[in-house]
Amino acid sequence: MSSMDPKRTPDASPRPRGLRWASAPALLVVAGLTSVGCQRSAGEGAASASASASASAGSEEGVQALAATTPASGPPWDEGSTAEPQYRVVAASRGEGAPSFRVFGGDGGELFVAHGAWLMRADADGQLARDPAWIRGVDPPLGEAALVESVAGRGPEGLVMVTRLVSPGRGDAEATRGYRWGGDRWLPLDRAAAEAGSYPARIEGWRGGSVLALLAPVDGASLSSSSLVVYAGDVAPPRIDGRIVDFDALSSGELAVLVADPPRVLTYDPAGGEARTRPLPEAAGAELEGIVLARPDRGHVFGRAAPDEGGFITPYLAGFDGEAWRAEKGPPCGAGVFAASWSERDGLYAICHNDRDPGIYPSGDLWRRISGGWIEVELPYAGSVTGVVAEGPGGVWIATTRALFGPKAPKAVLDVDGVDAPGRSG
């Protein structure tokens, strides 16, 4: 499962896989500091009858036939607690030009944090641990030569990672490298599964120990076959026709694939071997960015809706309840959503694009949905938000361009500016 996710899609730049309304703004307590969250109403979702149908994978006719039976909108069903979570500073960086923090959630509740040359893991108590083993086997080393693109899967043996090379002069086919966790180090995945002229933009651990990869073509070239392939293992996904924007997979085998033209989602249930295609409501003209699957009956598609007649931009958001996709009101941020994360306890979080902190990976403003409305989550001296994992160890974890926030106060806040890179501390 990808939660923040931080994903890189074939047709987009790299990107990291959303309180009951009151008359007064919510108070956020952060490691002894306070921040006031701005209240902005997004309105209430309209009620709608639920319906569902099925279609064969990759069938445009089946997708069009479903359009009339799929509910266009409905009230959010996944609000979580109305209590405001605690967001406490776990790590911080004060250096100018320092790397952003990035956070990744695993299918089994694991949580990893990347910052420069470090890949760190949060333990069950919500404390951040720096273990050099978590960067062992990565070649070239993290830091100046490579960055963590994503960490996903279910640990320990099902964890997979993609690193992205940052050295100039390398072709796109060498831009990313995939790894599987081998118990005490990362083991490189064989690139033989990747079609010539392509590179793995995103990988996920899947059923039976298999690893799925979404391939991206080099220099805008086209792929001769489906861009979703088995990168390791023997269990193959169903063939999917059309341009695949993104996918998410659970280690238990459930698979959700976001396809454009026309906008639709294919879901695959390993129990019966059934693949179903469902259209996305109100997605005409939308720029879809990603999909997250929290569990088999909970998922979200996000991106940017088509501009209205006045040219105003709003997010695109759709939710899945196990039967159908429903259009939902996104946060009132005037931009597209590039990441989302949901938990039963704390509800939906979404990150909207902004251009305050341009960098290799996108960053933006964090919003949380409660009772059909949205509230912006503001964090002190945090910069822009790069990722959120709603179901991490102990609760919600938030990564920003300057700090990492978790649900519990650490024994001591990690000052990453004063920490030597792995292997350089003597």
C-alpha positions in Angstrom: 0.0 0.0 0.0 1.3 3.4 -0.8 0.2 6.1 1.4 1.9 9.1 0.7 2.9 8.4 -0.9 5.2 9.8 -3.3 4.9 8.2 -6.7 6.4 8.9 -10.1 4.0 8.5 -13.0 5.1 8.0 -16.6 3.6 11.3 -17.7 4.4 13.4 -14.7 7.4 14.6 -12.7 8.4 12.6 -9.7 6.1 12.9 -6.8 6.1 11.3 -3.6 2.5 7.6 -3.3 -7.1 14.2 3.9 -12.8 17.9 12.8 -16.1 18.5 12.9 -16.8 22.1 11.9 -17.0 24.5 14.8 -17.3 28.3 15.1 -13.7 28.5 16.4 -10.6 27.3 14.6 -9.0 24.0 15.7 -6.0 24.1 18.0 -3.0 21.9 17.1 -0.6 21.0 19.8 2.9 20.3 18.4 5.7 19.4 20.8 4.8 22.1 23.2 4.0 24.6 20.4 0.6 25.5 19.1 -0.6 26.3 15.6 -4.1 27.4 14.6 -5.6 25.5 11.7 -7.5 27.7 9.2 -11.1 26.8 8.7 -12.4 26.7 5.1 -15.7 25.1 4.2 -15.9 22.8 1.2 -19.6 22.2 1.7 -21.5 19.0 2.3 -21.6 16.1 -0.2 -24.9 15.4 -1.7 -26.7 12.1 -1.0 -27.0 9.6 -3.8 -28.2 6.1 -4.4 -25.5 3.4 -4.6 -25.2 1.0 -7.5 -22.5 -1.1 -9.2 -21.9 -3.2 -12.2 -19.0 -5.1 -13.8 -17.1 -5.0 -17.1 -14.3 -6.9 -18.7 -10.7 -5.5 -18.2 -9.8 -2.9 -20.8 -13.3 -2.8 -22.4 -14.3 0.7 -23.4 -17.8 -0.4 -24.3 -18.2 -2.0 -20.8 -16.9 1.2 -19.2 -19.4 3.4 -21.1 -22.2 1.0 -20.3 -21.5 1.4 -16.6 -21.6 5.2 -16.6 -25.3 5.4 -16.2 -25.4 3.0 -13.2 -22.5 4.4 -11.1 -23.3 7.0 -8.5 -21.9 10.4 -9.3 -21.6 11.7 -5.8 -22.4 10.9 -2.2 -21.5 11.8 1.3 -18.1 10.9 2.7 -18.4 7.6 4.6 -14.9 7.6 6.1 -14.6 10.6 8.4 -12.8 9.0 11.3 -12.7 10.6 14.7 -13.6 14.2 15.1 -10.8 14.6 17.7 -7.8 16.5 16.4 -4.7 14.3 16.2 -1.5 15.4 17.8 1.3 16.4 15.4 4.6 16.4 17.3 8.0 17.3 15.9 10.1 14.2 15.6 13.0 15.5 13.4 13.9 18.9 12.0 16.4 20.5 9.6 17.5 24.1 9.7 20.1 24.0 6.9 19.5 26.1 3.8 19.1 23.9 0.8 18.8 20.8 2.9 16.9 17.8 1.5 13.2 17.5 2.2 11.8 14.9 4.5 9.8 12.2 2.8 7.6 9.6 4.4 6.4 6.2 3.2 3.9 3.7 4.6 4.0 0.0 4.2 1.2 -2.5 3.7 1.7 -3.9 7.2 1.8 -0.6 9.1 5.5 0.0 8.6 6.7 3.6 8.2 10.0 4.8 6.6 11.4 8.3 6.5 14.0 9.4 3.9 16.2 12.4 4.3 19.4 12.8 2.3 21.7 9.9 2.9 19.4 8.4 5.5 16.5 5.9 5.3 15.0 5.7 8.8 12.2 3.5 10.3 9.6 4.3 12.9 9.2 1.6 15.6 5.9 0.4 17.1 6.1 3.1 19.8 6.4 5.9 17.2 10.1 6.6 17.8 12.4 7.2 14.8 15.3 4.8 14.5 18.5 5.3 12.5 20.0 1.9 11.5 22.7 1.8 8.8 21.3 -1.5 7.8 18.4 0.2 6.1 20.8 1.8 3.5 23.0 -1.2 3.1 23.2 -2.7 -0.4 22.0 0.5 -2.2 24.3 1.4 -5.1 25.2 4.2 -5.6 24.8 5.3 -2.0 22.0 7.6 -0.9 22.8 11.2 -0.6 24.5 13.1 -3.4 24.2 10.3 -5.9 20.7 8.9 -5.3 17.5 9.6 -3.5 14.7 7.3 -2.2 11.8 7.4 -4.7 9.5 5.1 -2.7 9.3 2.3 -0.2 6.3 0.0 -0.3 5.1 -3.6 0.4 4.8 -5.5 3.6 7.7 -6.3 5.8 10.0 -7.7 6.3 10.4 -10.0 3.3 7.9 -8.1 1.1 9.4 -4.6 1.3 10.5 -3.1 -2.0 12.2 0.2 -2.7 13.0 2.4 -5.7 15.9 4.8 -5.7 16.3 7.7 -8.2 19.8 8.7 -9.4 20.5 12.4 -9.3 23.9 12.4 -11.1 23.7 14.4 -14.3 24.4 12.8 -17.7 22.6 9.5 -17.0 19.8 8.4 -19.4 16.3 7.9 -18.1 16.7 4.1 -18.5 19.2 4.3 -15.7 17.3 6.9 -13.7 15.7 4.5 -11.2 16.7 1.2 -9.6 14.5 -1.3 -7.8 15.4 -3.3 -4.6 13.8 -5.9 -2.4 14.6 -6.3 1.3 16.8 -9.3 1.9 16.8 -9.5 5.7 19.9 -7.4 6.4 20.4 -5.4 3.2 18.6 -4.3 0.0 19.0 -6.7 -2.9 18.8 -5.2 -6.5 15.9 -6.5 -8.6 16.7 -7.9 -12.0 16.0 -5.3 -14.7 15.4 -8.0 -17.3 11.6 -7.7 -16.9 11.7 -4.1 -18.0 11.1 -3.5 -21.7 14.1 -2.0 -23.6 13.7 1.8 -23.6 11.8 1.9 -20.3 12.5 2.2 -16.6 10.4 1.3 -13.5 8.6 4.5 -12.4 7.0 2.7 -9.5 7.1 -0.8 -7.9 4.9 -2.5 -5.4 5.1 -5.8 -3.5 2.2 -8.1 -4.5 0.8 -11.6 -3.9 3.0 -14.6 -3.7 6.2 -12.6 -3.3 5.8 -11.0 -6.7 6.8 -7.4 -7.5 4.8 -5.3 -9.9 6.3 -2.4 -11.8 4.8 0.5 -13.7 7.1 1.1 -16.6 7.7 4.6 -18.1 9.2 5.0 -21.6 12.5 6.8 -22.2 12.3 10.2 -23.9 8.6 9.9 -24.6 8.9 6.7 -26.6 5.9 4.3 -26.6 5.8 0.9 -25.0 4.9 -2.1 -27.2 2.9 -3.8 -24.5 1.2 -3.1 -21.2 3.2 -0.8 -18.9 2.2 -2.8 -15.8 4.5 -5.9 -15.6 5.8 -8.5 -13.2 9.2 -7.2 -12.2 10.0 -10.2 -10.0 8.1 -13.4 -9.3 5.7 -15.6 -11.3 2.3 -14.2 -10.5 1.2 -11.9 -13.4 -1.6 -9.2 -13.3 -4.4 -9.2 -15.8 -3.6 -7.4 -19.1 -4.8 -3.9 -19.1 -5.3 -1.8 -22.3 -5.0 1.9 -22.3 -2.7 4.4 -20.7 -2.0 3.5 -17.0 -1.6 6.5 -14.8 -0.9 4.8 -11.5 -1.6 1.7 -9.5 -1.7 0.4 -5.9 -1.5 -3.1 -4.6 -1.9 -4.9 -1.3 0.3 -7.8 -0.4 -2.9 -9.9 0.1 -3.4 -9.6 -3.7 -5.9 -6.8 -4.2 -4.9 -4.6 -7.1 -6.3 -1.2 -8.3 -5.1 0.3 -11.6 -6.0 3.9 -12.6 -6.4 4.1 -16.4 -7.0 7.2 -18.5 -9.0 7.6 -21.8 -11.7 7.0 -20.6 -11.0 7.5 -16.9 -11.6 4.3 -15.1 -10.3 2.0 -12.4 -9.6 -1.8 -12.8 -9.8 -3.7 -9.6 -8.6 -7.3 -9.2 -9.7 -9.7 -6.5 -7.3 -12.6 -6.1 -9.9 -14.8 -4.3 -12.0 -15.3 -7.4 -9.6 -14.2 -10.0 -12.1 -11.5 -11.1 -11.1 -8.2 -12.7 -13.7 -5.5 -12.7 -13.6 -2.2 -14.5 -15.5 0.8 -13.1 -15.7 4.3 -14.5 -14.7 7.3 -12.6 -17.6 9.8 -12.2 -17.2 13.5 -13.2 -13.7 12.9 -14.4 -14.0 14.2 -18.0 -11.2 16.6 -18.6 -9.6 15.9 -15.3 -5.8 15.5 -14.9 -5.6 12.3 -12.8 -2.4 12.0 -10.7 -2.7 8.9 -8.5 -4.6 6.2 -6.7 -4.3 4.8 -3.1 -5.8 1.6 -1.8 -6.0 1.5 2.0 -7.8 -1.8 2.1 -9.9 -3.8 -0.4 -13.0 -1.7 0.2 -11.4 1.7 0.7 -9.5 3.7 -1.9 -9.2 7.2 -3.4 -8.3 8.6 -6.8 -7.0 12.2 -6.8 -5.8 14.9 -9.2 -7.0 18.1 -10.7 -10.5 18.6 -12.1 -11.2 20.3 -15.4 -11.2 24.1 -15.0 -14.7 25.6 -14.8 -16.0 28.2 -17.2 -14.2 30.9 -15.4 -10.9 29.0 -15.5 -10.9 28.3 -11.7 -9.0 25.1 -10.8 -10.3 22.7 -8.2 -9.1 19.2 -7.0 -10.5 16.0 -8.4 -11.3 13.4 -5.8 -13.2 10.1 -5.9 -13.7 7.5 -3.2 -14.3 3.7 -3.4 -16.5 1.8 -0.9 -15.9 -1.7 -2.3 -18.8 -1.4 -4.8 -18.6 1.9 -6.7 -16.5 5.0 -7.1 -18.2 8.3 -6.0 -17.2 11.8 -6.8 -16.3 13.7 -3.6 -15.7 17.4 -2.8 -12.0 18.0 -2.5 -10.3 20.7 -0.3 -10.9 24.3 -1.4 -7.3 24.9 -2.3 -7.5 26.1 -5.9 -5.1 23.4 -7.1 -4.8 19.7 -7.8 -4.2 17.0 -5.2 -0.9 15.1 -5.6 -1.2 12.8 -2.5 -3.8 11.3 -0.2 -3.9 9.0 2.8 -6.8 7.5 4.8 -7.2 5.7 8.1 -10.4 4.6 9.8 -9.4 6.4 13.0 -8.4 9.8 11.6 -10.2 10.0 8.2 -8.9 11.4 4.9 -5.9 13.7 4.4 -5.0 15.3 1.1 -2.1 17.4 -0.1 -2.7 20.2 -2.7 0.1 21.5 -4.9 1.7 24.9 -4.2 4.9 26.5 -5.6 6.3 27.9 -2.4 9.1 25.4 -2.1 10.1 24.1 -5.6 12.3 21.1 -5.6 12.8 17.6 -7.0 9.6 16.4 -5.5 6.3 18.2 -5.2 5.1 19.8 -1.9 2.0 21.7 -0.9 -0.7 22.3 1.7 -2.2 19.6 3.9 -5.9 19.3 4.5 -8.1 17.0 6.6 -11.7 16.1 6.0 -14.2 16.0 8.8 -18.0 15.7 8.5 -18.0 16.6 4.8 -15.9 19.7 5.3 -12.2 20.4 5.1 -9.8 22.1 7.5 -6.3 23.1 6.6 -3.6 21.6 8.8 -1.0 24.2 9.7 2.3 23.2 11.3 4.9 25.6 12.8 8.1 26.3 10.9 7.3 23.3 8.7 7.7 24.5 5.2 5.5 22.8 2.7 4.2 19.2 3.1 5.7 16.5 1.0 3.8 13.5 2.3 1.4 12.1 4.8 0.7 8.6 6.2 -2.6 8.5 8.1 -2.1 4.9 9.4 1.5 4.8 10.6 2.8 3.6 14.0 0.6 5.3 16.6 -1.2 7.5 14.2 -0.6 10.2 11.6 2.9 11.0 10.3 3.6 14.1 8.2 6.8 15.0 6.2 7.6 18.5 5.1 10.4 20.3 3.5 11.9 21.2 6.9 10.5 18.7 9.5 9.0 15.4 10.3 5.9 15.2 12.6 4.6 12.1 14.4 1.8 11.2 16.8 4.1 11.0 19.9 6.8 13.2 21.4 10.2 11.6 20.9 12.8 11.2 23.6 14.7 13.9 21.8 14.0 15.7 18.5 16.4 14.5 15.9 18.5 17.4 14.4 19.4 16.0 11.0 21.8 18.9 10.4 24.1 17.5 13.1 23.9 13.9 12.1 26.7 12.4 10.1 25.8 10.4 7.0 25.9 6.6 7.3 29.4 5.3 7.1 31.0 8.7 7.7 30.7 8.8 11.5 33.8 6.9 12.2 
